[in-house]
């Protein structure tokens, strides 16, 4: 991974004052930045839903019930990741470091994915160097999608805004079956080569086998629905999870409003870290209580990037502080409706498929 240096600008002052004001808020309220009683309720609720839907799935009486509970299980597990796993990965789901680690590891590993790999890359790559190719592991070097101006423009890229919905169906499959295995063998198609300790490699393989065991072989053992129905439910589950996941997160960093900054020859960016976070993230429906509850605050992505040490259960309360401080220091904060964010997402893909270089649209509040 290419480590970069940051400059100093108005974002530096914005960040300094924001941290001060946020700290004052929590001190005055005499509450912690970690999860509160609402988060405890969500932890119990989501893990309970996971268990209930799984039990209902393996005890289904009809094929229709089997499909219904299988898919509800998939959505429930994804929402557990949004609401619990993500906060836990940043150490803010609960007060205890031990339980944060346990919640994060349990929820991620039981999905057949590796918590260590995701947590390390998410915190030390994506959060630090957002949208910077060669440093942010979430900036893809994808053979069929062009997402930065540094990637070569191919003839088929002009159709990428049309075929991206089909590719989005495969996101979860790629993550489970391909992405992490490529990382093991240092053959990743990603922009960054990473090192995975042997114990994590073994855990990665073990939990993938365990996941296949309880999602495919257990239903076959307990139910008389047939292999075709089990495989079909498995695939449909991953399609739905992929669409929701990319629909929630894709629009946050892939937009014709956001920037993809490039460092100079000495590895220095022309902006501060706080400014980088603000010009590379789009928030949508940030005042929505429903989305904050359902998506675990992922719709307030810029605020999360700036304040990763604050649980999403506090976002709606500190949002006015965030907006006011950004405006005071003339730091751009891009927030819009989800429909506007989706339109911007497809415009970005359209433009990237037709022009070697594009300039971000000017955002006007």
N, C-alpha and C positions, 0 to 999 in steps of 0.2 A: 504494500500500500504506500502511495506517495504521501508523505507527511508534509503539511503546508504551514505557512506562516500567514498571519493576518495583519492588516493595517489597522489604523485607528481612525474612526470617523464619528459621525453623530450617533451611530448605533452604540458606540461604547458608552456614551453619556446616557442614552436611553436605557441601556441594560443596567447600568449602575443605579439609576434612580428607580427603575422598576423593581429591582431586587430589594431596595430599601423600603419602598412602599408596600410590597407584598409581605415582607417581614413584619412591618408595622401592623398590617392587617391581621396576620395570624397572632401576633403578640397581644394586640388589643382584644381579640376575640378569645384569647387564651386556648387556642386549639392548635393541633399539629397539622403539618402539611400532608401527612400521610392519610390513609383512608380512615373514615369515621364509622359510626354505627350503620350508615347506609351501605358502606363497603362491606362490612361484616355480613349484612343481610344479603347483599349481592353474591358474596362468596358462597354462602350457604345455599342460596336459591339456585345459582347456576350449576354448582356441582351436584345438587339434588336433582335438577332437571336432567343432567347428563345421565345420572344413575337410573332415574325413573324411565326415561325414554329407551335406555338400553334394555332394561328389564322387560318393558312392554314389547320391544322389538323381538327379543328372543323367546317371548311367550305369545307371539301373535297367533290368532286363530285363523286368519285369512291372509291371502297374498296382499290384498289391499292394505290391511292393517300393517303388515310387514313393511311395505314401502313407506307408508305414512310415518311410522315411528322411526324407521331408519333415517329418513330425511330430516325429521325433527331433531333427531340425535345429532346429525351433522351440523345443523344450524345452531343448536344449543352449544355444542363444543366450540364452534367458531365465536359465538358471543361470549363464551367463557374466556377465550383468548383475548378478545377485544377488551373486556371489562376487568378481568382478573390478571391474566398472564402478563399483559403489557405493563400495567402498573407495578406488578411484582418484579418484572425485569429491571425496573428503575428503582426498586427498593422502596416504593411508596404505597403499596397496596395496604400494608399494615405497619405497625411500629417495629415489630421484631425483624431483624435481618435474617434470622434463621427461617422464620415462616414465610418471608418474602421469597427466599431461595427455594423453599419447599413447594410453595404454590406455583412458582414459575416453572420449576423442573417437572413437577407432576403434570401440570396441564399441557406443557409442550411435548414432553416425552411420550405421553399417552396418546398424542396425535400421530405418533410415528416420526416426529421430527426431533432434532437435537437442540435442546435448550442452550447448551454451551455455545454452539456455533452461531445460533441466531442472536443470542444476547450479546456476544462479543462483537459481532459485526454490526448489530444495530446501534449499540452504544458507542463503539470506538471508531466506526466508519461513517454510517449514515447520519448520525446526530452531529458528528464533528465536521464533516465535509459535505454537507447536503448538496446534491446535484452537481458535484464536481467530478467529472469523469477521471478515472484512475485513482480516485480516493474514496468515493462513495460507492459501496458495493451494490447499492440499489440502482445505480445508473448502468443500465444494461449495455453490453456489447452483444447485441442479438442479431443473428444472421438474417432474420426476416423483418425486424423492426428497426427503424432509424429514429433515435431519440436525442442525439446531440449532433451538433454541426461537425464534430471531429470524425464521425462515422461516415464511411463512403455512401454516396447516394446511388442506389441501384434502380433499375427501371421499374421493378415491381413495388418499390416503396410508395409510388403514387397511389397505390391501391390499399395502403396499410390502414387508412381510416375506415375502409370497408371490411377488411378481414380481421381487424383487431377484436371484435366481439367473439369470433370463433376461437382465436388464440387465447382469449381470456378464459374460455372454458377449461383450458388445459393447464392453467397456472398451478393449481394444487397438485395435479399429476406430476408436473415438472419438478416441483419442490420435493415431493415425496420420493419419486422414483429416479430422478436424474440429478438434480442440482447438488444435493449433499454428497452423493457418490462421486460426482466429478471433483468436488472439493477434496475428498479423501485422496484421490489419485493425482491431485494437482493438475487436473485437466479441465478446470472450470472454464466455461465460456463467459464467465463474469469478468469484470475489469480488474479484479483483485485476486491474487493468489494468497490463500490463507493456510496456516498450519493448524492441524487438529491433533491434539494429544491422543496416544493410542487408546487410553481408557475411554475417551469420548467416541472414538471410532467404533469400539466394541459396543458401547451403549447405543450408538446410532443404529447399528445393525440389529442389536437385541430388541430395541423398542419398535423398530420397523417390523420385525417378525412377530412381535407381540401384537402390534396393531392389526396386521393381516390375520392373526389368529382369532382375535375377538370380533373383527369386522367381517370376516369371510368364513373361516372354518367353524366358529361357534354357531352362527346361524344355520350352516349346513348340518351340523350335528344335532341341534335342538329342534329344527323345523323341517317340515317336508315341503319346501318351496322350490327346491331344485337349484342346481348350480347357475343356470342362466338367469334366474331372478335375483340371486345373491350378487352375481357379477354386475347385473344391470343396476341394482340399487347402489352398489359400491360406486359405479361410474357416475350415476346420476347425482349421488351425494357430492362427489368431487366437482362436478360441473356447477352445482348450485353454490357450494362453498367458494369456488373460484370466482364466479360472477359477483358474489357479494363482496368478497375480499378486494378484488380489483376495482369494483364500483365504489367502494368506500375510500380506498387509499390511492388508486391511480390518479384521480382528479386532483389530488393535493399537490403533487409535484410535477405532473405532466400537464402543462397548461401554456397557452400562448401569452400568458401574463408573466410567468416565472422566468428566472434567469438560470443559465448553466455557466457559471463563471469559470474562467480559465486562468490558472496561475501563470506567472511569468517564468522565465528561464531559471530563476533562483528559487522557485517554489513558493512564491508569495502572491497572495490574493490582494486585489486593490480595495478590499473592504474589511470591516471587522467581522468577527464571528456572529454577533447579534444581527448585523445587517444581512449577512449571508442567509441566516434562517428566515428573515422576513421577506427577502426577494425570491426565495425558492419555494415558498409554501403558500397555498391558497386555502382559506377556511371557508366553510359553507354552513349556513343556518346556525351560526354560533350561539344564538340565543334560544335555540330549541331545547326544551327540557327532554323531549322524547328522544332526540338524537344523542344528547349527552348521556342519557341513561342507557340507551340501546347500544350505541357504538363505543361506549367508554371514553368519550371525549375525542375520538379520532377526527370528528368534524372540525375541531379547533386545533388543527395540526400545528400552525405557527406558534400558538401559545404553548403547546406541549413541547415543541422544540426549544423554545426559549426557557421554559420552566419545567424541565423533566423531573425535578425533585418535588413537584406538587401533584397530588392525586387528582384525577379527573373529576372526582366528586366535588371539588372546590372551584372548578372552572367558571361556572356561571356567576359565582360571587365575586371573583377577581377580574372578570372580563372588563367591567367598566374601568378599572385601574389600568389594565393592559392597553385598552384603546386610548384612554386619555393621555397616558405617558408616551405612546407612540406618536400621537398627534402633536404633542408638545415639542418633541425632538425632530419632527418632520421625517419620521421613519415610516416607510410605506407598510400598511397592514392591509392585505388583500382579502376581503371578505365579501361573499356574495351568496346567492341562492344555489342550491344543488343543481338546478337546471342550468343556470349560467356556468357553473363549474364544469358540467358535462359538455356543454357547447364549446367551451374553451379547450377542453381536453381533445375533442375531435378536430377542432380548428388547428391545434398544435400538430397533431398527427398528419393532417392534410398538408400543412405548410412544409413540414419536415420531409414529406415524401416528394416535394416538387422543387424546393429551393435548397441550394447548398448551404446557405446561411439565412437566418431569419432574425429579425429584431423583435424582442418582446413587446407586446402591446402595452401602451401606457394605461395604467390602472387609475381610474377616477372613482372616488368613493361616492 
